[in-house]
Structures are given as C-alpha cells and as structure tokens.
C-alpha cells in the first residue's frame, strides 16, 4: 500500500502546476503540505515548518508514509487549486519571489499566503495605502554604525524621507519615489532583512543601507515602494498593461562581486574593487557598503564603441594569477582581472549582453548626466566655491 501511495503522489506531480514548487517555482518539488494541498521544495518546506502544524503539515513524498485519505486530498487539491484560493487578490505590484530570491522575501510571501492570508482579504494589504511610517536601522554614510532613523513614505508627495531625530522639523534627506530603486542584500549588510535603496544625486549613485528587526516590516517597506511607483506609472501610462509596468518598479542588479582594476594608464597596481552592474551602469567601490561608488561607467551600444575583450592590450601588464579582460568605451579602456576563469567569463558575458542592446533615447539622457569619477568633495560644495 505504501508503494502504491508513493506512486500515486509521484503521478500527481505530472499534473499542470504540480511540477514546480507552489511557493517559489523551484522545479521538481519533493515535499508537500498535506493539509494545504500544495507541492513544495526543500527550501520552502523549512518555512512551512516555521508556520507551525496548525497552519501547515508537511511530509516528504518519498521518505514519509502517506495514508489513502492524505493522497486523495492531494489529488483533489494541488498547486493550481491552492493558488486560486490563497493568491486570488495578489496586487500586480507585489513581488512574487522565485527560488533565487532572498530568504526574507520567500518567507514573507509564504506567511502572507497561509498565515496572514493577505491575498484573500485586500484590507490586510497595508502596503497599498500610499503612506508608511516607521523606524529602520540605517548605516551611517561616514562610518559602519547602524542607527535607528524615522522613515516616512508618502505616495501623494512622491517622497521617501528620513529623519535623524523623530522630533526634527526637517528630514535629513528626501528622495523622489519615482527615482529610487530597492533591492534586498542580506549578505552584503550581514542581516537577513537587509535592503539597499539607491538613487542618483548630482550625477552619481547614492546608496542607503537599511534593515528592520522584523521581516514582515522590511518586505512591507519594499512593497510600499513598489506600490507607489506602480500607481504613478499607471497615471503616466494609462494604456500600458500591468506586466510591462511591473518590470519598471524595482530591479535586481545584473551582477555583483570583486574584481581587480588597474588605472587608466595600465601601469598602476591592481586594486581590489567591488563591482556592481545595474542595468547599463557599471559601478566600482572600495567597500561594498560605501555610500557612493568611486567611479561609474555607462555601457552604451557596441556600434558606438563599447565592447569587452578577453585579455589586455599589448604593453599592459597582467596581474599575477589573474584572468584579465578589457572593457572598451569611447573615452577609456578599463583593465580588469578576475581570480578565476569562470568569474572572468561570467563578467564578460553580462557586459557583452549589455553592450549588445540597442540604446534608447531615455538611456542616452541618463548617460549624459553621469559623473564618471566622483570628486573628493561633493559637487554642491564645488558649485558653492565657483559661485562665491
């Protein structure tokens, strides 16, 4: 009987929707919640266990014993049926996580579905209200300390602002919601709820690193930012479909990691830098948590003189033990080195894909405003000297 039940369960995986995890889309799920009726992967089963057995009861499809009633319930349910029930009111702006996403995103998605049942009751989706206020831990610009700061998001004013002191009349900074990006970076910050908020100021990228002590809270902040952006885009482009607008809300970095970089003459010593590829903007930092990059390179179209080549030009010394490549732009060549051939090829692939893309007018406008090398003093202070 046990073998028949196992065979019946494995046959259920062949049904539409059951061949992937119901929560993150990972292929070939090997577990199931036998009271919710969903097939899930090993990573998500750990989160289901955290919910408690009063919400989700899990079993391995092949390692645990199943009785006939449990198998029949799974046959009558399945991933598509559960989706109709638990995901009926997922807003378009809500980030549905995949198996490659940060753990906090996947955990809160699962908790939102089964524990809080947010997508069965729109009133529970507080991140859609257009305003959010609360405290987040923010990393200092000049030091590595995280301090509690009051943040306020106001969709009507198109602003995300924060205050050093709650009683302060003026915010420390005010960011236009329409110009910021938010992405989870738990490994970089060293906190499972870490979030990186980026925007462009005076032609250069500025990064805020924040986290919350509560996973639901940081994901609500993230989705509040996406909701506000989505609503503004709906007004600006009334005829656009949701799928196209969602692509414009927040974006993940194409690739991040350490590379070694020489100077513009190629004679300088190679120095380790943290590189981030954000769409067409390639940035490099002394430290991954720096507020500003040391330099930024806009990657244009290959027909305009942008390309990437394996190796270095004649006469440029190679880093000992490194796997070198050259990023060519119309104004300068960048001499880079990875510590492995695999990393070298990975970087070359993503850079080539970027330069193979045709450049749109709005991207040309962004390139014109880019400050390639950040000055030692803020641009605002330089402007003050010029005008004084």
Buried (B, 14 or more C-beta within 10 A) or exposed (E): EEEEBBEBBEEBBEEEBBBBBBBBBBEEBBBBBBBBBBBBBEBBBBBBEEBEEEBBBBBBBEEBEBEEEBBEBBBEBBBEBBBEBBBEBBBBBBBEBEBEBBBBBBBBBBBBBBBBBBBEEEEBBEBBEBEBEEBBBBBEBEEEEBEEBBBBBBBEBBBBBBBBEEEEEEBBBBBEBEEBBBBBBBEBBEBBBBBBBBBBBBBBBBBBBBBBEEBBBBBBBBBBBBBBBBBBBBEEEEEEEEEEBBEEBBEEBBBBBBBBBBEEEBEEEBEEBBBBBBBBBBBBBEEBBBBBBBBBBBBBBBEEEBBBBEEBEEEBBBBEEBBBBBBBBEEEBBBBBBBEEEBBEBBBEBBBEBBEBEBEEEBEEBBEEBBEEBEEEBBEEEEEEEEE
